[in-house]
């Protein structure tokens, strides 16, 4: 056990008696306090789709429709029914009794306004490409809309189930800067409403009294405080002194020590968040060695993914090794070629063949949540002569460096499965030219072909070509799933079988 883990283990028992009384007090106050590692500037799912923000905003905003991942079917949320008029046209009938948290009725006007706004080419945000397929959104009646696509879109319903959050048009259109909707006036229609938003300290939520229960249950806990605490060790200290009730993404050593405390439980649930390593295959950065496929293969061969999962990936006991840039459970995920196997001796020979017998210097960018894994990868690469520096940045800076071509390598802890279709990560990585670090015609052609059919079998056949080609070129190295590791007071219970497998949110947390 590490020195840090030993110190935590001692501290666990030192505060046990103190916590026993105060934890009960927090339960009686019906207020859950959650530590957030990466502060978010807005709750808007459009302007900030980061993982920890999604943990909150999914409970604040409702989507047009939902997706029951356990039974692989779409379910009503804001829309009670829908039909496909033709390959490019969908019509939705809305419930007529949904209200926003401020009491405004949610009508077709709000849905039309929201989707026109996010599809407007003049409105810029990070994942804009996901909305540019919309040609027109029409109001057919007070509670009926029609959406027309510019061209065939195999994933149109998925977009509304996973990215179709509806916002209050009356509030939104009055803002001088409409991008501020998720910070100044984050009005949704979900089970929780926002009572305070401070971009420096955190967010306060309370149970909505206007929420109409659908496939998602009412808020199980009355109040929630999302506290911005960027340092993981500080989060644990706050948990031990009863200043927070719940911490997630806990490192393995810390999770083991915390689990020994009689007042704390550690809950591990696997997820469809994926960990993958991206290489600058185009040589856009200062490191031109990565443009050589032999170098990329050698780096992949130097990395023992099974050892990473067992020893470093949080929740590695339930994590799944990934052999493609998708999860086997996703629709249209297929591959027959796996990444290069672990072979450090072979890696050294391949580096020498490529002209780097003494290795080279390498900078690996990553996020806070994946820092420990990145450092372990750096150690493995060092053994074959690649001298690695880990550069830890927040999500916003990561995307900027990536799109500006400054990244040599990127270990990305990505919510790749925040919808259960194999296109998600492909779209995120290759759908934006500035993020495509290989620009291979076989990959791009296969993605386009897979996107051109509603037939899952045809789409899987096309994507198999894509995922095989990614592994052949070693443009990216898939590592594993990233389970959610929760450390929490024993008065807290985490739903281990929520409606959504892709991403938990605050409605999956209960009092015992």
Secondary structure, DSSP 8 states (H G I E B T S, - for coil): --HHHHHHHHHHHHTHHHHHHHHHHHHHHTEEEEEESS--S---TTT---HHHHHHHHHHS-BSEEEETTTTEEEESSEEEEEEEETTEEEEEE-S--B-TTS-B--HHHHHHHHHHHH-TT---TTGGGTTTEEEEEEEETTEEEEEESS--TTHHHHHHHS-B---HHHHTT-SSGGGHHHH-----SSEEEEEEETTTEEEEEE-SS---SSS---SSSEEEEEE---HHHHHHHHHTTS-SEEES--HHHHHHHHTSTTEEEEEE--S-EEEEEE-TT--SS-GGGGSHHHHHHHHHT--HHHHHHHTSTTTTT--B-SSSS-TTSBT---S-------HHHHHHHHHHTT-TT-EEEEEEE-GGGHHHHHHHHHHHHTTTEEEEEEE--HHHHHHHHHTT--SEEEEEE-TTSSSBTHHHHHHHHSSGGG-SS--HHHHHHHHHHTT-S-HHHHHHHHHHHHHHHHHHTSEEEEEE--EEEEEETTEEE-TT-S-SS---GGGEEE-
